[in-house]
């Protein structure tokens, strides 16, 4: 039975009146107050409804409490037991989730319920929904300018051990043997007993980990043959072909080995380490993780945020830099593939940028062209470096249309042509033949003169390189460095670089909610700065206002005292009677 509390309905009596004024003020000014007043009702609890019966079964935990607990757990970097303790005893959590009861059903959640709700939330993709809803709400509350944004990536690791090639193969073989022994004993008996003796015992893994470096190549070849024999033996068996452990063995075989035709069938040849693809299996316990030659095993998170171009400390403190996009990728994927999806995602939610700062990996020519078609200007250094000691296209003077107007010596071309995407520029032969830079110039002699031929793409890149040397580019691009501080805050506050989970779905869930937590904590800081400014302004008016207020209160007190004494009916009757009885 589904249980959802309507937090938009106000209470007749304040359930938090037991708090002292100072503690209540501290709660209202903290993240808990912001979450309770603005964000609690944004949690997508209605998407849980189809998975529960409205009138049958045991009531669920209140769904705002469940989603809030899962969110708080991530951005405070807590394990399950710590999250349960905080929900049970932390008054900030109670205030943020508007829990006004003292029952166990309201303030306690079992580890099993927490785990199952988290799994359901991941299956429904509600981590993305929570992030989007809260980001949109904060953008609306703080009037965030999303026209200027910046993007970068950070490498993160899941809870897996770093394994070498021998350990990867041995773990896959052992995992398959254990599963076959448990589920298909009749098939397990068909396996070579000597192979089972080598890989099934618990000491087998430690034995293979102690192989000497001089024997590593020979051991690797022996394990690869055993791996190939198992894959071939159970290749056509329906009971094992669909097993996850069998698919891992087959994957590792093709990633680390070449199957060469031989007289007796096929021979297994182990690939060299540099020939193993970066997308290869890094650990059987986390098949989604991959390898980055620059940062190692794991995943990478793409983060895009807003920024403001200001040096004023007060204005900076009252401006919210909002994380607008978060996406998790395997570590081997290039940053170049993340730019356009990030732009499309933010534009679909109405918080897309018009100017986007990024490093050179994002700023390829194709990405810049695609972004421009979507109305976004990408400001990033161009890829590659021109050859030293030679002139290149960026040394020539180019017009906005990509045509060369002058050579490095200041001479104009005598002829310019363009066919489809290719430009051809002709210079005077007499001038070029006597040029002091003739040996390093890219132009070549032709029928009418010296010709410089180049593609339209090269012209665009040259224009970008020329722009990169200007003061205008430096003044704009210097704001990209601020995203590095965001990555540091992302890890320092939430521990995102070393997660407790494995698998891309769980990693995405954690990374998304941790980024949502950063948005909330940043919003609280801005909220506090704005409130401090308003309190200062009020304090300046308080001096005069207090004086007039005291005078007003004193006057009211005197007036009320006089009215009660002199204008009461009994007083008037006594006064009239006394006047009537006086004799002259």
Buried (B, 14 or more C-beta within 10 A) or exposed (E): EBBBBEBEEEEEEEEBEEBEEEEBEBBBBBBBBBBBBBBBBBBBBEBBEEEBEEEEEEEBBBBBBBBBBBBBBBBBBBEBEEBBEBBEEBEBBBBBBBBEEEEEEBBBBEEEBBEEBBEBBBEBBBBBBBBBBBBBBBBEBBEBBBEBBBBBBBBBBBBBEEBBBBBBBBBBBBBBBBBBBEEBEEBBEEBEEEBBEBBBEEEBEEEBEEBEEEEEEEBBEBBBBBBBBBBEBBEEBEEBEEBEBBBBBBBBBBBBBBBEEEEEEEBBEBBEEEEBEBBBBBBBBBBBBBBBEEBEBBBBBBBBBBBBEEEEEEEBBBBBBBBBBBBBBBBBBEBBEBBBEBBBBBBEBEBBBEBBBBBEBBBBBEBBEBBEEEEBEBBBBBBEEBEEEEBBBBBBEBEEEBBBEEBBEEEEBBEBEBEEEEBBBBBBBEBBEEBEEEEBBBBEEEEEBBBBBBBBEBBBBBBBBBBBEEEEBEEBBEBBEBBEEBBEEBBEBBBBBEBEBBBBBBBBBBBBBBBBBBBBBBBBEBBBBBEEEEEEEEEEEEEEEEEEEEEEEEEEEEEEEEEEEEEEEEEEEEEEEEEEEEEE
